[in-house]
């Protein structure tokens, strides 16, 4: 059990973030919850408190640097400085080409990549001052390959994966761990929109338990499940024509 440590989770109002917040609270963390939907955050906080945990929440859009910095500042005032940050907030849109849906691609970059950077910016100074802490970001196995019709999403997750890799190396002698989390397909409101089959899909509560276990071990990179990891990495070497023929029905 973790004694009186503080975990901040973005994207906590649904999916992996919702379930992971409960798991971390059960492990003894005081949890600070961030997402756009105040009502859902309040419901989650009450559920955690009813089970004997400590939870505070602050609505914010992670695409806004100012909102993220202010939300984490307010949570830190109530809970104390973050010992663990899980930058989990994410959004996904199909990538179109006729016309190119630039607005939605920009949104994915702002939320999936820059939203994590903003959250790290908010907690890192205090972690550096104390010489300890743990930063985690939820990327995706999609970061390993640019899939047609999903290239905007893949690019946003690849950006986060690459950023965390460099940050991990830069901080390795400063007492701060960095974990890159790359799930495969997980049942969430976002993946419910997919028009293609999702192999080896798992429920969000199971994904949360696996992530929590990886965080306890302070893993550098956590790819899961292994079956989807192998598929994603194998796809990197498959000729383009095979991928195009196989996935043609999934994109426009």
C-alpha positions as CSV (number, residue, x, y, z in Angstrom):
1,X,0.0,0.0,0.0
2,X,1.1,3.6,-0.8
3,X,1.0,5.8,2.2
4,X,-0.3,9.4,1.7
5,X,1.1,9.8,-1.7
6,X,-0.7,12.0,-4.3
7,X,-1.6,10.8,-7.8
8,X,-2.9,13.2,-10.5
9,X,-4.8,11.5,-13.4
10,X,-6.0,13.4,-16.5
11,X,-8.8,12.1,-18.6
12,X,-10.3,10.6,-15.4
13,X,-14.0,11.0,-16.3
14,X,-14.3,7.7,-18.3
15,X,-12.5,4.7,-19.7
16,X,-9.0,3.8,-18.5
17,X,-8.7,7.1,-16.5
18,X,-11.9,6.3,-14.5
19,X,-10.8,2.8,-13.6
20,X,-7.2,3.6,-12.9
21,X,-8.2,6.4,-10.5
22,X,-10.2,3.8,-8.5
23,X,-7.3,1.3,-8.5
24,X,-4.8,3.9,-7.4
25,X,-7.1,5.1,-4.6
26,X,-7.5,1.5,-3.4
27,X,-3.7,1.3,-3.3
28,X,-3.6,4.2,-0.9
29,X,-3.0,7.2,-3.2
30,X,-4.9,10.4,-2.7
31,X,-6.1,11.0,-6.2
32,X,-6.6,14.3,-8.0
33,X,-9.0,13.9,-11.0
34,X,-8.9,16.1,-14.1
35,X,-11.2,16.0,-17.1
36,X,-13.7,18.3,-18.9
37,X,-16.9,16.8,-17.4
38,X,-17.5,18.1,-13.9
39,X,-20.5,15.9,-13.3
40,X,-18.6,12.7,-14.1
41,X,-15.6,13.8,-12.0
42,X,-17.9,14.5,-9.0
43,X,-19.5,11.1,-9.4
44,X,-16.1,9.4,-9.5
45,X,-14.8,11.3,-6.5
46,X,-17.9,10.3,-4.5
47,X,-17.5,6.7,-5.4
48,X,-13.8,6.7,-4.3
49,X,-14.7,8.5,-1.0
50,X,-17.5,6.0,-0.3
51,X,-14.9,3.3,-0.3
52,X,-12.7,5.1,2.1
53,X,-10.4,6.9,-0.3
54,X,-9.4,10.5,-0.7
55,X,-10.3,12.2,-4.0
56,X,-10.5,15.8,-5.2
57,X,-11.4,16.9,-8.7
58,X,-10.9,20.0,-10.9
59,X,-12.5,20.3,-14.4
60,X,-10.1,21.3,-17.2
61,X,-9.6,20.9,-20.9
62,X,-6.1,19.4,-21.3
63,X,-5.8,21.1,-24.7
64,X,-5.6,24.4,-22.8
65,X,-2.2,25.0,-21.2
66,X,-3.6,27.6,-18.8
67,X,-6.5,25.3,-17.6
68,X,-4.1,22.4,-17.0
69,X,-1.6,24.5,-15.0
70,X,-4.4,26.0,-12.9
71,X,-6.2,22.7,-12.3
72,X,-3.0,21.0,-11.0
73,X,-2.2,24.1,-8.9
74,X,-5.6,23.9,-7.2
75,X,-5.4,20.1,-6.7
76,X,-1.9,20.5,-5.2
77,X,-3.3,23.1,-2.7
78,X,-5.8,20.6,-1.5
79,X,-3.8,17.3,-1.7
80,X,-0.2,18.3,-1.7
81,X,2.4,18.0,-4.5
82,X,2.0,15.2,-7.0
83,X,4.1,12.1,-6.4
84,X,2.7,10.4,-9.5
85,X,1.2,12.0,-12.7
86,X,-0.7,9.8,-15.2
87,X,-1.3,11.9,-18.3
88,X,-4.1,9.7,-19.7
89,X,-6.4,12.1,-21.5
90,X,-6.9,11.3,-25.1
91,X,-9.2,11.7,-28.1
92,X,-9.4,9.9,-31.4
93,X,-10.7,10.8,-34.9
94,X,-10.6,9.0,-38.2
95,X,-8.1,10.6,-40.5
96,X,-9.7,11.7,-43.8
97,X,-8.0,12.8,-47.0
98,X,-10.8,14.3,-49.2
99,X,-10.8,16.8,-47.6
100,X,-8.0,16.5,-45.0
101,X,-9.6,17.0,-41.6
102,X,-6.9,19.3,-40.2
103,X,-9.0,20.6,-37.4
104,X,-9.5,17.2,-35.9
105,X,-5.8,16.3,-36.4
106,X,-4.9,19.5,-34.6
107,X,-7.2,18.5,-31.7
108,X,-5.5,15.1,-31.4
109,X,-2.1,16.7,-31.2
110,X,-3.3,19.2,-28.6
111,X,-5.0,16.7,-26.4
112,X,-3.0,13.5,-26.9
113,X,0.5,15.1,-27.0
114,X,0.5,18.7,-25.8
115,X,-2.0,17.9,-23.0
116,X,0.5,15.5,-21.5
117,X,3.3,18.0,-21.9
118,X,1.3,20.7,-20.1
119,X,0.5,18.3,-17.2
120,X,4.2,17.4,-16.9
121,X,5.1,21.1,-16.9
122,X,2.8,21.6,-14.0
123,X,4.2,18.9,-11.7
124,X,7.9,18.6,-12.8
125,X,9.3,21.7,-11.0
126,X,8.2,20.4,-7.5
127,X,9.4,16.8,-8.4
128,X,12.8,18.2,-9.3
129,X,12.9,20.3,-6.1
130,X,12.2,17.2,-4.0
131,X,14.4,14.9,-6.1
132,X,11.6,12.3,-6.5
133,X,8.5,11.5,-8.5
134,X,7.0,9.5,-11.2
135,X,5.7,10.7,-14.6
136,X,3.6,8.4,-16.7
137,X,1.9,9.0,-20.1
138,X,-0.7,6.8,-21.9
139,X,0.5,6.5,-25.5
140,X,-0.7,3.5,-27.6
141,X,0.5,0.5,-29.5
142,X,-0.7,2.6,-32.5
143,X,2.4,4.7,-31.9
144,X,4.5,2.0,-33.6
145,X,2.9,2.2,-37.0
146,X,1.0,4.8,-39.1
147,X,-2.2,3.0,-40.0
148,X,-4.3,4.3,-42.9
149,X,-7.3,6.2,-41.7
150,X,-5.7,6.5,-38.3
151,X,-2.5,8.4,-39.1
152,X,-3.4,11.5,-37.2
153,X,-4.1,9.5,-34.0
154,X,-1.0,7.3,-34.6
155,X,1.2,10.5,-35.0
156,X,-0.1,12.1,-31.8
157,X,0.6,9.0,-29.8
158,X,4.0,8.5,-31.4
159,X,4.9,12.1,-30.5
160,X,4.1,11.4,-26.8
161,X,6.0,8.1,-26.9
162,X,9.1,9.8,-28.3
163,X,8.9,12.7,-25.9
164,X,8.6,10.5,-22.9
165,X,11.6,8.4,-24.1
166,X,13.9,11.4,-24.2
167,X,12.5,12.7,-20.9
168,X,13.1,9.4,-19.2
169,X,16.8,9.5,-20.2
170,X,17.2,13.1,-19.3
171,X,15.7,12.6,-15.8
172,X,17.3,9.2,-15.0
173,X,19.8,10.8,-12.5
174,X,17.3,13.2,-11.0
175,X,15.2,10.7,-9.0
176,X,12.2,10.9,-11.3
177,X,10.9,7.8,-13.1
178,X,9.2,8.0,-16.4
179,X,6.8,5.3,-17.7
180,X,5.4,5.1,-21.2
181,X,2.2,3.1,-21.3
182,X,1.1,1.7,-24.7
183,X,-2.2,-0.2,-24.5
184,X,-3.7,-2.1,-27.4
185,X,-7.5,-2.0,-27.8
186,X,-9.5,-1.2,-24.7
187,X,-13.3,-0.9,-24.4
188,X,-13.8,2.8,-23.9
189,X,-16.2,5.5,-25.3
190,X,-13.5,6.4,-27.8
191,X,-12.9,2.9,-29.2
192,X,-16.7,2.4,-29.4
193,X,-16.6,4.6,-32.5
194,X,-14.2,2.3,-34.4
195,X,-15.6,0.8,-37.6
196,X,-13.1,-2.1,-37.6
197,X,-12.6,-5.2,-35.5
198,X,-10.4,-4.9,-32.5
199,X,-8.3,-8.0,-31.8
200,X,-7.5,-8.9,-28.2
201,X,-9.7,-6.1,-26.9
202,X,-9.9,-5.9,-23.1
203,X,-12.1,-4.1,-20.6
204,X,-11.0,-0.8,-19.0
205,X,-10.9,-2.3,-15.5
206,X,-8.5,-5.0,-16.6
207,X,-6.3,-2.5,-18.4
208,X,-6.2,-0.3,-15.3
209,X,-5.1,-3.2,-13.1
210,X,-2.3,-4.0,-15.5
211,X,-1.2,-0.3,-15.7
212,X,-1.2,0.0,-11.9
213,X,1.0,-3.1,-11.7
214,X,3.5,-1.6,-14.2
215,X,3.5,1.7,-12.3
216,X,4.4,-0.1,-9.1
217,X,7.3,-1.7,-10.9
218,X,8.3,1.7,-12.4
219,X,8.6,0.1,-15.8
220,X,10.2,2.2,-18.5
221,X,7.8,1.1,-21.2
222,X,4.7,-1.0,-20.8
223,X,3.2,-2.5,-24.0
224,X,0.1,-4.7,-23.6
225,X,-1.4,-7.1,-24.3
226,X,1.6,-9.0,-25.7
227,X,-0.5,-10.4,-28.6
228,X,-1.4,-6.9,-29.9
229,X,2.1,-5.7,-29.3
230,X,3.5,-8.3,-31.6
231,X,0.8,-7.5,-34.2
232,X,1.7,-3.8,-34.1
233,X,5.4,-4.3,-34.4
234,X,5.0,-6.9,-37.1
235,X,2.8,-4.5,-39.1
236,X,5.8,-2.1,-39.3
237,X,7.5,-4.6,-41.7
238,X,4.5,-5.5,-43.8
239,X,4.4,-4.1,-47.3
240,X,2.1,-1.2,-47.8
241,X,0.0,-3.0,-50.4
242,X,-0.9,-5.8,-47.9
243,X,-2.0,-3.2,-45.3
244,X,-4.0,-1.3,-47.9
245,X,-5.8,-4.4,-49.1
246,X,-6.5,-5.6,-45.6
247,X,-7.7,-2.3,-44.1
248,X,-9.3,-0.7,-47.2
249,X,-12.8,-1.1,-45.8
250,X,-11.9,0.8,-42.6
251,X,-11.0,4.2,-44.0
252,X,-12.2,6.8,-46.5
